[in-house]
Amino acid sequence: MQFLRRIIHSDDIEKGIKLPRSMKHKNVELLIIPVEEQTAKSQLGFDPDSFAGSLKVKNLEKELTMIRSEWDRR
């Protein structure tokens, strides 16, 4: 994967990118990294359908009751 790395003065990008005060009027490192399409899609959020069938519990209600009874209820 190709990327671009440059050391620039923060004043040069201040109009395009809002910087925190601690970075103003200093040299900063600028990294430009391409976003892969598949990576961008996977970061959109949680997909519960992808976990369907992954839990193998014979008696779910019994298991939940047992887990809940272990909680400390102070």
C-alpha positions in Angstrom: 0.0 0.0 0.0 1.3 3.4 -0.9 1.1 6.4 1.4 2.3 9.9 1.6 4.2 11.3 4.6 5.3 14.9 4.8 6.4 17.3 7.6 4.7 20.6 7.0 3.9 23.7 9.0 0.4 23.6 10.5 -0.3 27.1 9.3 -0.3 25.7 5.7 -3.3 23.5 6.4 -5.1 25.6 9.0 -7.8 26.8 6.5 -8.7 23.2 5.4 -8.3 21.3 8.7 -9.3 22.5 12.1 -6.4 21.8 14.5 -6.2 21.8 18.2 -4.4 24.8 19.8 -1.5 22.5 20.8 -0.7 21.9 17.1 -1.0 25.5 15.8 2.1 27.3 14.6 4.2 24.2 14.7 5.7 21.6 12.3 3.3 18.6 12.1 3.5 15.3 10.3 0.9 14.7 7.6 0.0 11.2 6.6 -2.2 10.4 3.6 -3.3 6.7 3.5 -5.8 5.4 0.9 -8.9 3.8 2.4 -9.5 0.4 1.0 -13.2 -0.1 0.0 -13.6 -3.3 2.0 -12.1 -1.7 5.1 -14.4 1.3 4.9 -17.5 -1.0 4.6 -16.4 -3.1 7.6 -16.1 0.0 9.8 -19.7 1.1 9.2 -20.9 -0.8 12.2 -22.0 -4.0 13.9 -23.8 -6.6 11.8 -25.7 -8.9 14.1 -26.7 -11.2 11.2 -23.0 -12.2 10.9 -23.3 -13.9 14.3 -26.5 -15.9 13.7 -26.1 -19.5 14.8 -22.7 -19.0 16.5 -24.0 -19.6 20.0 -24.7 -23.2 20.8 -26.7 -23.4 24.0 -29.2 -26.2 24.5 -31.5 -24.5 27.0 -31.0 -20.8 26.8 -33.6 -19.8 29.5 -32.0 -22.2 32.0 -28.5 -20.9 31.2 -29.7 -17.2 31.5 -31.4 -17.9 34.9 -28.2 -19.5 36.1 -26.0 -16.6 35.0 -28.4 -14.0 36.5 -28.5 -15.8 39.8 -24.7 -15.4 40.1 -24.9 -11.6 40.0 -24.1 -9.8 43.2 -27.3 -7.8 43.9 -26.2 -5.2 46.5 
